[in-house]
Structures are given as structure tokens and as C-alpha cells.
Amino acid sequence: MDINEKMLLELARQLGFDDSTDTIVTKAASITAGYRDRDEEEILDDILRLKQKLKSNPEQYRKQLRAVRSLRSMMNREQQKRLDRVIDILERD
């Protein structure tokens, strides 16, 4: 299943982005561009830093983790494995 703009916007709203469609798309494109040339270990380091910030608000953390899990059905098998690894990192204490 491909991620279309409607799905991306809904996910962004679940993650707490309440901006306009153009702003959300622009932010997503900017974030994606920032990670394009980074290796997996660098990305995992960023995930660990982000985890600490997210856990400072447990309710928002749970909401965002549910949103991340919802991406799984839109991914191919290789992407699902990577996402499972990220989710595992986020759920560890």
C-alpha cells in the first residue's frame, strides 16, 4: 500500500502537527531530506535522543507510538523489519 497525501496528513495530525496541509508537507519533505544521506547508525542515534524527549510527556509518547505503529501496514517487508526495530528501541526502558 502506498502512502498518499491523505494518509500522511492524518499521521501528521496524530503526531501532533496541527498546521496547514502545505506546512505539514513542507516539514515532512524537509525532515526526509535531512535523513537521505545518513547511515542507519546515525539515524538510530537520533531516534534514541528523540525517545528521551518523547518520554517526558507519557500521554503524548503513547499517542505518537500508536501513530508510528500504524505505518506498518503501509510498508513492504523490509520496511516493516526496520520499523519493528525502531519500535523496539522506543519501547525499551
C-alpha distances in whole Angstrom, upper triangle without the diagonal:
4,7,9,13,13,11,13,16,16,15,18,20,19,21,24,23,25,25,25,21,23,24,21,19,22,23,19,20,23,22,19,22,24,23,22,25,25,25,24,27,28,24,25,29,27,25,28,30,27,28,31,31,28,30,33,32,31,29,27,26,25,23,21,20,19,17,16,15,12,10,10,7,5,7,8,12,14,12,12,16,17,15,18,20,20,20,23,25,25,26,29,32
4,6,10,11,9,10,14,14,14,16,18,18,19,22,21,23,23,22,19,20,21,18,16,19,19,16,16,20,19,16,19,22,20,19,23,23,24,23,26,26,23,24,27,26,24,27,29,26,27,30,30,27,30,33,31,30,29,26,26,25,23,21,21,19,16,16,16,13,10,11,10,6,8,10,13,15,12,14,17,17,16,19,21,20,21,24,25,25,26,29,32
4,7,8,6,7,10,11,10,12,15,15,16,18,17,19,19,18,15,17,18,15,13,16,16,13,14,17,16,14,17,19,18,18,21,22,23,22,25,25,21,23,26,23,22,25,26,23,24,28,27,24,27,30,28,28,26,23,23,22,20,18,18,17,14,13,14,11,9,11,10,6,9,11,15,16,13,14,17,17,15,18,20,19,19,23,24,23,25,28,31
4,6,5,6,9,10,11,12,14,16,17,19,17,18,18,16,13,14,16,13,11,15,16,13,14,17,17,15,18,21,20,20,23,24,26,25,28,27,24,26,28,26,24,28,29,25,27,30,28,26,29,31,29,29,27,24,25,24,21,19,20,19,16,16,17,14,12,14,13,10,12,15,19,19,17,18,21,20,19,22,24,22,22,26,27,25,27,31,33
4,5,5,6,9,10,10,12,14,15,17,14,15,14,13,9,11,13,10,8,12,13,11,12,15,16,15,17,20,20,20,24,25,26,26,29,28,24,26,28,25,24,28,28,25,26,29,27,25,28,30,28,28,26,23,24,24,21,19,20,19,16,16,18,15,13,17,16,13,15,18,22,22,19,20,23,22,20,23,25,23,23,27,28,26,28,31,34
4,5,5,6,9,10,11,12,14,15,14,14,14,13,10,12,14,11,11,14,15,13,15,18,18,18,20,23,23,23,27,27,29,28,31,30,26,28,30,27,25,29,29,25,26,29,27,25,28,29,27,27,25,22,23,22,19,18,19,18,14,16,17,14,13,16,15,13,16,19,23,23,20,21,24,23,21,24,26,24,23,27,28,26,28,31,33
4,5,5,6,9,10,11,12,14,13,15,15,15,12,14,15,12,12,15,15,13,15,18,17,16,20,21,21,21,25,25,27,25,28,27,23,25,27,24,22,26,26,23,24,27,25,22,25,27,25,25,22,20,20,20,16,15,16,14,11,12,13,10,9,13,12,10,13,16,19,20,17,17,21,20,17,20,22,20,20,23,24,22,24,28,30
4,5,5,6,9,10,10,12,11,13,13,13,10,12,12,9,8,12,11,9,11,14,13,13,16,18,18,18,22,22,24,23,25,24,21,22,24,21,20,23,24,20,21,24,23,20,23,25,23,23,22,19,19,19,16,14,15,15,11,12,14,11,10,13,13,11,13,17,20,20,16,17,20,19,16,19,21,19,19,23,23,21,23,26,29
4,5,5,6,9,10,11,9,9,10,9,7,10,10,7,8,11,11,10,13,15,15,15,18,20,20,21,25,25,27,26,28,26,23,24,26,23,22,25,25,21,22,25,23,20,23,25,23,23,21,18,19,19,16,14,16,15,12,13,16,13,12,16,16,14,17,20,23,24,20,20,24,22,19,22,24,21,21,25,25,23,25,28,30
4,5,5,6,9,10,9,10,12,12,10,13,13,10,11,15,14,13,16,18,17,17,21,22,22,23,27,27,28,26,29,28,24,25,27,24,22,25,25,21,22,24,22,19,22,24,21,21,19,16,17,17,13,12,14,13,9,12,14,11,11,15,15,13,16,20,23,23,20,20,23,22,19,21,23,21,20,23,24,21,23,26,28
4,5,5,6,9,9,11,12,13,12,15,14,10,11,14,13,11,14,16,15,15,19,19,19,20,24,23,25,23,25,24,20,21,23,20,18,21,21,18,18,21,19,16,19,21,19,19,17,14,14,14,11,9,11,10,6,8,10,8,8,12,13,12,14,18,20,21,17,17,20,18,15,18,20,17,16,20,20,18,19,23,25
4,5,5,6,5,8,9,11,10,12,11,7,9,12,10,9,12,14,12,14,17,18,18,20,23,23,24,23,25,23,20,21,22,19,17,20,20,16,18,20,18,15,19,20,18,18,17,13,14,15,12,10,12,12,9,10,13,12,11,15,16,15,17,21,23,23,19,19,22,20,17,20,21,18,17,21,21,18,20,24,25
4,5,5,5,6,8,10,10,13,12,9,12,14,13,12,16,17,16,17,20,21,21,23,27,26,28,26,28,26,23,24,25,22,20,23,22,18,19,21,19,16,19,20,17,18,15,12,14,14,11,10,13,12,9,12,15,13,13,17,18,17,20,23,25,26,22,22,25,23,20,22,24,20,19,23,23,20,22,25,26
4,5,7,9,12,14,14,17,15,12,14,17,15,14,18,19,17,18,22,22,22,24,27,26,27,25,27,26,22,22,24,21,18,21,21,17,17,19,17,14,16,18,15,15,12,10,11,11,7,7,10,9,6,9,11,10,12,15,16,16,18,22,24,24,21,20,22,21,17,19,21,18,16,20,20,17,18,22,23
4,6,9,11,14,14,16,14,11,14,15,13,12,16,16,14,16,19,19,19,21,24,23,24,23,24,22,19,19,20,17,15,17,17,13,14,16,14,11,14,15,13,13,12,8,9,10,7,5,9,9,7,8,12,11,12,15,17,17,18,22,24,23,20,19,21,19,16,18,19,16,15,18,18,15,17,20,21
4,6,9,12,13,15,13,11,14,15,13,13,17,17,15,18,21,20,21,23,26,25,27,25,26,25,21,22,22,19,17,19,18,15,16,17,14,12,15,15,13,14,12,8,11,12,9,8,12,12,10,12,15,15,16,19,21,20,22,25,27,27,23,23,25,23,20,22,23,19,18,22,21,18,19,22,23
4,6,9,10,12,9,7,11,12,10,10,14,14,13,16,18,18,19,22,25,24,27,25,27,25,21,23,23,20,19,21,20,16,18,19,16,14,18,18,16,17,16,12,14,16,12,11,15,15,12,14,17,16,16,20,21,20,22,26,28,27,24,24,26,24,21,23,24,21,20,24,23,20,22,25,26
4,7,9,11,9,8,12,13,12,13,16,17,17,19,21,22,23,25,28,28,30,29,30,28,25,26,27,23,22,25,23,20,21,22,19,17,20,20,18,19,17,14,17,18,15,14,17,17,15,17,20,19,19,23,24,22,25,28,31,31,27,27,29,27,24,27,28,24,24,27,27,23,25,28,29
4,7,8,6,6,10,11,10,12,14,15,15,18,20,20,22,24,27,27,30,29,31,28,25,27,28,24,23,26,24,21,23,24,21,20,23,23,21,23,21,17,20,21,18,17,20,20,17,19,22,21,20,24,25,23,25,29,32,31,27,28,31,28,26,28,29,26,26,29,28,26,28,31,32
4,5,5,6,9,10,11,12,14,15,17,18,20,21,23,24,28,28,31,31,33,30,27,29,30,26,26,29,27,24,26,28,24,23,26,26,24,26,24,21,23,24,20,19,23,22,19,21,24,22,21,25,25,23,26,29,32,32,28,29,32,30,27,30,31,28,28,32,31,28,30,34,35
4,5,5,6,9,10,11,12,14,15,16,18,20,22,22,26,27,29,29,31,29,26,28,29,26,25,28,27,24,26,28,25,24,27,28,26,27,25,22,23,24,21,19,22,22,18,19,22,20,19,23,23,20,23,26,29,29,25,27,29,27,25,28,30,27,27,30,30,28,30,33,35
4,6,5,6,9,10,11,12,14,15,16,18,20,21,24,26,28,29,31,28,26,28,29,25,25,29,27,24,27,29,26,25,28,29,27,29,27,24,25,26,23,21,24,24,20,21,24,22,21,25,25,22,24,27,30,30,26,28,31,28,26,30,31,28,28,32,31,29,32,34,36
4,6,5,6,9,10,10,12,14,15,17,19,20,23,24,27,27,29,26,24,26,26,23,23,26,24,21,24,26,23,22,25,26,24,26,25,21,22,24,21,19,22,23,19,20,23,22,21,24,25,23,24,27,30,30,26,27,30,27,25,28,29,26,26,30,29,27,29,32,33
4,5,5,6,9,10,11,12,14,15,17,18,22,22,25,25,26,24,21,23,24,21,20,23,22,19,21,23,21,19,23,24,22,24,22,18,20,21,18,16,19,19,15,16,20,18,17,21,21,19,21,24,27,26,22,24,26,24,22,25,26,22,23,27,26,23,26,29,30
4,5,5,6,9,10,10,12,14,16,16,20,21,24,24,26,24,21,23,25,21,21,25,24,21,23,25,23,22,25,26,25,26,25,21,22,23,21,18,20,21,17,17,20,19,17,20,21,18,19,22,25,25,21,23,25,23,21,25,26,23,24,27,27,25,27,30,32
4,5,5,6,9,10,11,12,15,15,19,20,23,23,25,23,20,23,24,20,21,24,23,20,23,25,23,22,26,26,26,27,26,23,23,25,23,20,22,23,19,19,23,22,19,23,24,21,22,25,28,26,23,25,27,24,23,26,27,24,25,28,27,26,29,31,33
4,5,5,6,9,10,11,13,14,17,18,21,21,23,20,18,20,21,17,18,21,19,17,20,21,19,18,22,23,22,24,23,19,20,22,20,17,19,20,17,17,20,20,18,21,23,20,21,24,26,25,22,23,25,22,21,24,24,21,22,25,24,22,25,28,29
4,5,5,6,9,10,11,12,16,16,19,19,21,19,16,18,20,16,16,20,19,16,19,21,19,18,22,23,22,24,23,19,19,21,19,15,17,18,15,14,18,17,15,18,19,17,17,20,23,21,18,20,22,19,17,21,21,18,20,23,22,20,24,26,28
4,6,5,6,9,10,10,14,15,18,19,21,19,16,19,21,18,18,22,21,19,21,24,22,21,25,26,26,27,27,23,23,25,22,19,21,22,18,17,21,20,17,20,21,18,18,21,23,22,19,21,23,20,19,23,23,20,22,25,24,23,26,29,31
4,5,5,6,9,10,13,14,17,18,20,17,15,18,19,16,17,20,19,17,20,22,20,20,24,25,25,27,26,23,22,25,23,19,21,23,20,19,22,22,19,22,24,21,21,23,26,24,20,23,24,21,20,24,23,20,23,26,24,23,26,28,30
4,5,5,7,9,12,12,15,15,17,14,12,15,15,12,13,17,16,14,17,19,17,17,21,22,22,24,24,20,19,22,20,17,18,20,17,15,19,19,17,19,22,19,19,21,23,21,18,20,21,18,17,20,20,17,19,22,20,19,23,24,26
4,5,5,6,10,11,13,14,16,14,11,15,16,13,14,18,17,16,18,21,20,19,23,25,25,26,26,22,21,23,22,18,19,20,17,15,19,19,15,18,20,17,16,18,20,18,15,18,19,16,15,19,19,16,19,22,20,20,23,25,27
4,5,5,8,10,13,15,17,14,13,16,17,15,16,20,19,18,21,23,22,22,26,27,27,29,29,25,24,26,25,21,22,24,21,19,22,22,19,21,23,20,19,21,23,21,18,21,22,19,19,22,22,19,22,25,23,23,26,28,30
4,6,7,8,11,13,15,12,10,14,14,12,14,17,16,15,18,20,19,20,23,25,25,27,28,24,23,25,24,21,22,24,21,19,22,23,20,22,24,22,21,22,24,21,19,21,22,18,18,22,21,18,21,23,21,21,24,26,27
4,6,5,8,9,11,9,7,11,12,10,12,15,15,14,17,19,19,19,22,24,25,26,27,24,22,24,23,20,20,22,20,17,20,21,18,19,22,20,18,20,21,18,15,18,18,15,15,19,17,15,18,20,18,18,22,23,25
4,6,9,10,13,11,10,14,15,14,15,18,19,18,21,23,23,23,26,28,29,30,30,27,25,27,26,22,23,25,22,19,22,22,19,20,22,20,18,19,20,17,15,18,19,15,16,20,19,17,20,22,21,21,25,26,28
4,7,10,12,10,10,14,15,14,16,19,19,19,22,24,24,25,27,29,30,31,32,29,27,29,29,25,25,27,25,22,24,25,22,23,25,23,21,21,22,19,17,20,20,17,18,22,20,18,22,24,22,23,26,27,29
4,7,8,6,7,10,11,11,13,15,16,16,19,21,21,22,25,27,28,29,30,27,25,27,27,23,23,26,24,20,23,24,21,22,25,23,20,21,21,18,16,19,18,15,17,19,17,16,19,21,18,20,23,24,26
4,6,6,7,9,10,11,13,15,16,17,19,21,22,23,25,27,29,29,31,28,25,27,27,24,23,25,24,21,22,24,21,21,24,23,20,20,20,16,15,18,16,13,15,18,15,14,18,19,17,19,22,22,24
4,5,5,6,9,10,10,12,14,15,16,19,20,20,22,25,26,26,28,26,23,24,25,21,20,23,21,18,19,22,19,18,22,21,18,18,17,14,13,15,13,10,12,14,11,11,15,15,13,15,19,19,21
4,5,5,6,9,10,11,13,14,15,17,19,20,21,24,26,26,28,26,23,24,25,22,21,24,23,19,21,24,21,21,24,24,21,21,20,17,16,17,15,12,14,15,12,12,15,15,13,15,18,17,19
4,5,5,6,9,10,11,12,14,16,17,18,20,22,24,25,27,25,22,24,25,21,21,24,23,19,22,24,21,22,25,24,22,22,22,19,17,19,18,14,15,17,14,13,16,17,14,16,19,19,20
4,5,5,6,9,10,10,12,15,16,16,18,21,22,23,24,22,19,21,22,18,17,20,19,16,18,20,18,18,22,21,18,20,20,16,14,16,15,11,12,14,12,10,13,14,12,13,17,17,19
4,5,5,6,9,10,10,13,15,15,16,19,21,21,23,21,18,19,21,17,16,19,19,15,17,20,18,18,22,21,19,20,19,16,15,16,14,11,11,13,10,8,11,11,9,10,14,13,15
4,5,5,6,9,10,11,13,14,16,18,20,21,23,21,18,20,22,18,18,21,21,18,20,23,21,21,25,24,22,24,23,20,18,19,18,14,15,16,13,11,14,14,10,12,15,14,15
4,5,5,6,8,10,11,12,14,16,18,19,21,19,16,19,20,16,16,19,18,16,18,21,19,20,24,23,21,23,23,20,18,19,18,15,14,16,14,11,14,15,11,11,15,15,16
4,5,5,6,9,10,10,12,15,16,16,18,16,13,15,16,13,12,16,15,12,15,18,16,17,21,21,19,21,21,19,16,16,16,12,12,13,11,8,10,11,8,8,12,12,14
4,5,5,7,9,10,11,13,15,16,18,17,13,16,18,15,14,17,18,15,17,20,19,20,24,24,22,24,23,21,19,19,18,15,14,15,12,9,11,11,7,7,11,10,11
4,5,5,7,9,10,12,14,16,18,16,14,17,18,15,15,19,19,16,19,22,21,22,26,26,24,26,26,24,21,22,21,18,17,18,16,12,14,15,11,10,13,13,13
4,5,5,6,9,10,12,13,15,13,10,14,15,12,12,16,15,13,16,19,18,20,23,23,22,25,25,23,20,20,20,17,15,17,15,11,12,14,11,9,12,13,14
4,5,5,6,9,11,11,13,12,9,11,13,11,10,14,14,13,15,18,18,19,23,23,22,25,24,23,20,19,19,16,14,15,14,10,10,11,8,6,9,10,10
4,6,5,7,10,11,14,13,10,13,15,13,13,17,18,16,18,21,21,23,26,27,26,28,28,26,24,23,23,20,18,19,17,14,14,14,11,9,11,11,10
4,6,6,8,10,13,11,9,13,14,12,13,17,17,16,19,21,21,23,26,26,26,29,29,27,24,24,24,21,19,20,19,15,15,17,14,11,13,14,13
4,5,6,7,9,7,5,9,10,8,10,13,13,13,15,18,18,20,23,24,24,27,27,26,23,22,22,20,17,18,17,14,13,15,13,9,11,13,12
4,5,5,9,8,6,9,11,10,11,14,15,15,17,19,20,22,25,26,26,28,28,27,24,23,23,21,19,19,18,15,14,14,12,9,10,11,10
4,6,9,9,8,11,13,13,14,17,18,18,20,22,23,25,28,29,29,32,32,31,28,27,27,25,22,22,21,18,17,18,16,13,14,15,13
4,6,6,6,9,10,11,12,14,15,16,18,20,22,24,26,27,28,31,31,31,27,26,27,25,22,22,22,19,17,19,17,14,14,16,15
4,6,5,6,9,10,10,12,14,15,16,18,20,22,25,26,27,30,30,29,26,25,25,24,21,20,21,18,15,17,16,12,12,14,13
4,5,5,6,9,10,11,13,14,16,17,19,21,23,25,26,29,30,30,27,25,26,24,21,21,22,19,17,18,18,14,14,16,16
4,5,5,6,9,10,11,12,14,15,17,20,22,23,24,27,28,28,24,23,24,23,19,20,21,17,15,18,17,13,14,17,17
4,5,5,6,9,10,10,12,14,16,18,20,21,22,25,25,25,22,20,21,20,16,17,17,14,12,14,13,9,10,13,13
4,5,5,6,9,10,11,12,15,16,19,20,21,24,24,25,22,20,21,20,16,16,17,14,12,14,14,10,10,13,14
4,5,5,6,9,10,11,13,15,17,18,20,23,24,24,21,19,21,20,16,17,18,16,13,16,16,13,13,16,17
4,5,5,6,9,10,11,14,16,17,18,21,22,22,18,17,19,17,14,15,16,13,11,14,14,11,12,15,16
4,5,5,6,9,10,12,14,16,16,19,20,20,17,15,16,15,11,12,13,10,8,11,11,8,9,12,14
4,5,5,6,9,11,13,14,16,19,19,20,17,15,17,16,12,13,15,13,10,13,14,11,11,15,17
4,5,5,7,10,11,12,14,17,19,19,16,14,17,16,12,13,15,13,11,15,15,13,14,17,19
4,5,6,8,11,11,12,15,16,16,12,11,13,12,8,10,12,9,8,12,12,10,12,15,18
4,5,6,8,10,11,14,14,15,12,10,12,12,8,8,11,10,8,11,13,11,12,15,18
4,5,7,8,10,13,15,16,13,11,14,14,10,12,15,13,11,15,17,15,15,19,22
4,6,6,7,11,12,13,10,9,12,12,8,11,13,12,11,15,16,15,16,19,22
4,5,5,8,9,11,8,6,9,10,7,8,12,11,10,13,16,15,16,19,22
4,6,8,10,12,10,8,12,13,11,12,15,15,14,17,19,19,19,22,26
4,7,10,12,9,9,13,13,11,13,16,16,15,18,20,20,21,24,27
4,7,8,6,6,9,10,9,11,14,14,14,17,19,19,20,23,26
4,6,5,6,9,10,10,12,14,15,16,18,20,21,22,24,28
4,5,5,6,9,10,10,13,14,15,16,19,20,21,23,26
4,5,5,7,9,10,11,13,14,16,17,19,20,22,25
4,5,5,6,9,10,11,12,14,15,16,18,20,24
4,5,5,6,9,10,10,12,14,15,16,18,22
4,5,5,6,9,10,11,13,14,15,17,20
4,5,5,6,9,10,11,13,14,16,19
4,5,5,6,8,10,10,12,14,18
4,5,5,6,9,10,10,12,16
4,5,5,6,9,10,11,14
4,5,5,6,9,10,13
4,5,5,6,9,12
4,5,5,6,10
4,6,5,9
4,6,8
4,6
4
